[in-house]
Amino acid sequence: MNRLPKNKIFRWKNKNVSEAVYLKRKSASDRMKRKIESVRESTEFSPVKKPRLGTRLVNLDILRAGLKCKTCESVLSLNDILETRMIGEAEQYKIKCHNCLDLNDVYTSDYSNDKNGRKIFNINSRIALGAIDAGIGCNQINKFFADLNVPILNDHTYKRHERIVGLAVENVAKKSCHDAAQAERHQTIERIETLVQMV
């Protein structure tokens, strides 16, 4: 730790502080900046040095449609991938067009945007729905994926999609119960005379 001159005034957020407090807060601030930078780097695109190994879950229709340059309409090649990013089980590729040299985003799954503008990939939602239907959780899915050599699904990604899918499942269940109750009510009204005679 570097010592600063004694006659220097130490200020932190527009307040005078002692040298010890200043150095402690500066150290904590630097640690936090390094941590934020490392998180930012891990979520940004990383240049591909070698192809990622393993199995992927890919919607071929979406991939086929995406392998066309947005500018010149020429066919893109997976050999020209410059950057890649995993978003749950979906992947985003940055592919450079060999004709016009434009950078194109290509996805392996279709998506919709939520109210905050974030992409919700259908493959991740389908995984969450399948897990709810099978009565399993994220750990069991990841064990299954490990056997298939598929990258594991992040717990936070799974939970976010589980909440989205869970609301839809709950709404369908409520509607189904309501419809069944209405059908039973109508049948009871239709057969009221038969029921009265039975009693």
C-alpha positions as CSV (number, residue, x, y, z in Angstrom):
1,M,0.0,0.0,0.0
2,N,1.4,3.4,-1.1
3,R,1.6,6.0,1.6
4,L,0.7,9.5,0.7
5,P,2.3,12.7,2.2
6,K,1.0,13.6,5.7
7,N,0.2,17.2,4.8
8,K,-2.2,16.1,2.0
9,I,-5.9,16.5,2.6
10,F,-7.9,13.4,1.8
11,R,-11.4,13.7,0.4
12,W,-13.9,11.0,-0.3
13,K,-17.3,12.0,-1.9
14,N,-16.7,15.7,-1.1
15,K,-15.9,15.0,2.6
16,N,-12.6,15.2,4.5
17,V,-11.5,11.8,5.7
18,S,-8.4,10.4,7.3
19,E,-5.6,8.8,5.3
20,A,-6.5,5.3,6.6
21,V,-10.2,5.7,5.6
22,Y,-9.3,7.1,2.2
23,L,-6.9,4.2,1.4
24,K,-9.5,1.6,2.6
25,R,-12.3,3.1,0.5
26,K,-10.0,3.5,-2.5
27,S,-8.9,-0.1,-2.2
28,A,-12.6,-1.3,-2.0
29,S,-13.5,0.9,-4.9
30,D,-10.7,-0.5,-7.1
31,R,-11.7,-4.0,-6.2
32,M,-15.3,-3.3,-7.1
33,K,-14.3,-1.7,-10.5
34,R,-12.2,-4.8,-11.3
35,K,-15.1,-7.1,-10.4
36,I,-17.6,-5.1,-12.5
37,E,-15.1,-5.1,-15.4
38,S,-14.7,-8.9,-15.2
39,V,-18.5,-9.4,-15.2
40,R,-18.8,-7.0,-18.1
41,E,-16.1,-8.9,-20.0
42,S,-17.8,-12.3,-19.3
43,T,-21.2,-11.0,-20.7
44,E,-19.7,-9.3,-23.8
45,F,-18.8,-11.1,-26.9
46,S,-15.6,-13.1,-26.8
47,P,-13.6,-13.6,-30.0
48,V,-13.7,-17.2,-31.0
49,K,-10.2,-18.7,-31.1
50,K,-11.3,-22.3,-31.8
51,P,-14.8,-23.8,-32.3
52,R,-16.7,-24.5,-29.2
53,L,-17.0,-28.2,-28.6
54,G,-20.2,-30.0,-27.7
55,T,-23.7,-30.4,-28.8
56,R,-26.1,-27.5,-29.3
57,L,-29.9,-27.2,-29.4
58,V,-30.6,-25.4,-32.7
59,N,-33.7,-24.4,-34.5
60,L,-32.6,-25.1,-38.1
61,D,-35.3,-22.8,-39.6
62,I,-34.1,-19.8,-37.5
63,L,-30.5,-20.6,-38.2
64,R,-31.1,-21.0,-42.0
65,A,-33.0,-17.7,-42.1
66,G,-30.3,-15.9,-40.2
67,L,-27.5,-17.2,-42.5
68,K,-28.3,-14.5,-45.0
69,C,-26.5,-11.1,-45.0
70,K,-28.8,-8.3,-43.9
71,T,-27.1,-5.9,-46.3
72,C,-26.3,-7.8,-49.5
73,E,-28.4,-10.9,-49.1
74,S,-25.4,-13.2,-49.8
75,V,-25.2,-16.5,-47.9
76,L,-23.1,-16.5,-44.7
77,S,-20.9,-19.3,-43.5
78,L,-20.5,-20.6,-40.0
79,N,-16.7,-20.7,-40.7
80,D,-16.8,-16.8,-40.6
81,I,-18.0,-16.6,-37.0
82,L,-16.1,-13.8,-35.3
83,E,-17.8,-13.7,-31.9
84,T,-20.2,-15.9,-30.0
85,R,-22.3,-15.6,-26.9
86,M,-24.5,-18.2,-25.0
87,I,-27.8,-16.9,-23.7
88,G,-29.1,-19.9,-21.8
89,E,-29.3,-22.6,-24.4
90,A,-29.6,-20.2,-27.3
91,E,-26.5,-18.9,-29.0
92,Q,-25.8,-15.6,-30.8
93,Y,-23.2,-15.5,-33.5
94,K,-21.5,-12.4,-35.0
95,I,-20.7,-13.5,-38.6
96,K,-18.8,-11.3,-41.0
97,C,-20.1,-11.3,-44.6
98,H,-17.4,-12.3,-47.0
99,N,-19.0,-10.2,-49.7
100,C,-19.7,-6.8,-48.1
101,L,-17.8,-7.3,-44.8
102,D,-20.9,-6.3,-42.8
103,L,-21.3,-7.9,-39.3
104,N,-24.5,-9.9,-38.9
105,D,-26.2,-11.3,-35.8
106,V,-27.4,-14.9,-36.2
107,Y,-29.4,-16.7,-33.5
108,T,-30.0,-20.4,-32.9
109,S,-33.5,-19.9,-31.5
110,D,-36.4,-17.5,-32.1
111,Y,-37.1,-14.9,-29.4
112,S,-39.6,-12.3,-28.3
113,N,-38.9,-9.2,-26.2
114,D,-40.2,-8.7,-22.7
115,K,-41.5,-5.4,-21.4
116,N,-37.9,-4.3,-20.5
117,G,-36.7,-5.0,-24.1
118,R,-34.7,-8.1,-23.1
119,K,-34.7,-11.1,-25.5
120,I,-36.7,-14.1,-24.2
121,F,-35.5,-17.1,-26.2
122,N,-38.1,-19.8,-26.9
123,I,-35.6,-22.6,-26.4
124,N,-35.1,-21.5,-22.8
125,S,-38.8,-21.1,-22.2
126,R,-39.5,-24.6,-23.7
127,I,-36.9,-26.1,-21.4
128,A,-38.6,-24.5,-18.4
129,L,-42.0,-25.7,-19.5
130,G,-40.6,-29.2,-20.1
131,A,-39.1,-29.2,-16.6
132,I,-42.4,-28.2,-15.0
133,D,-44.3,-30.8,-17.1
134,A,-41.8,-33.5,-16.0
135,G,-41.7,-32.4,-12.4
136,I,-37.9,-31.8,-12.4
137,G,-35.7,-28.7,-11.8
138,C,-32.6,-27.0,-13.1
139,N,-30.2,-29.5,-11.5
140,Q,-31.8,-32.5,-13.2
141,I,-31.9,-30.7,-16.5
142,N,-28.2,-29.9,-16.2
143,K,-27.4,-33.5,-15.4
144,F,-29.2,-34.6,-18.5
145,F,-27.5,-31.9,-20.6
146,A,-24.1,-33.1,-19.2
147,D,-24.8,-36.6,-20.5
148,L,-25.6,-35.1,-23.9
149,N,-22.6,-32.8,-23.9
150,V,-24.8,-29.8,-24.1
151,P,-23.7,-26.6,-22.1
152,I,-25.4,-26.4,-18.8
153,L,-28.2,-23.9,-18.1
154,N,-27.6,-21.1,-15.7
155,D,-29.9,-21.2,-12.6
156,H,-30.9,-17.5,-13.0
157,T,-31.8,-18.0,-16.7
158,Y,-33.8,-21.1,-15.8
159,K,-35.7,-19.3,-12.9
160,R,-36.5,-16.2,-15.1
161,H,-38.0,-18.4,-17.8
162,E,-39.7,-20.7,-15.2
163,R,-41.5,-17.6,-13.8
164,I,-42.7,-16.6,-17.3
165,V,-43.9,-20.0,-18.2
166,G,-45.3,-20.6,-14.7
167,L,-47.7,-17.7,-15.1
168,A,-49.0,-19.1,-18.4
169,V,-49.4,-22.6,-16.9
170,E,-51.3,-21.1,-13.9
171,N,-53.6,-19.1,-16.1
172,V,-54.4,-22.2,-18.3
173,A,-55.1,-24.3,-15.1
174,K,-57.4,-21.6,-13.7
175,K,-59.3,-21.4,-17.0
176,S,-59.6,-25.2,-17.2
177,C,-61.0,-25.4,-13.6
178,H,-63.4,-22.6,-14.4
179,D,-64.6,-24.3,-17.6
180,A,-65.0,-27.7,-15.8
181,A,-67.0,-26.0,-13.0
182,Q,-69.3,-24.3,-15.6
183,A,-69.8,-27.5,-17.5
184,E,-70.7,-29.4,-14.3
185,R,-73.1,-26.6,-13.4
186,H,-74.9,-26.7,-16.8
187,Q,-75.2,-30.5,-16.6
188,T,-76.6,-30.3,-13.0
189,I,-79.2,-27.7,-14.2
190,E,-80.1,-29.9,-17.2
191,R,-80.6,-33.0,-15.0
192,I,-82.2,-31.3,-12.0
193,E,-85.4,-33.2,-12.3
194,T,-83.6,-36.6,-12.5
195,L,-81.6,-35.7,-9.4
196,V,-84.7,-34.6,-7.4
197,Q,-86.4,-37.9,-8.2
198,M,-83.3,-39.8,-7.0
199,V,-83.4,-38.1,-3.7
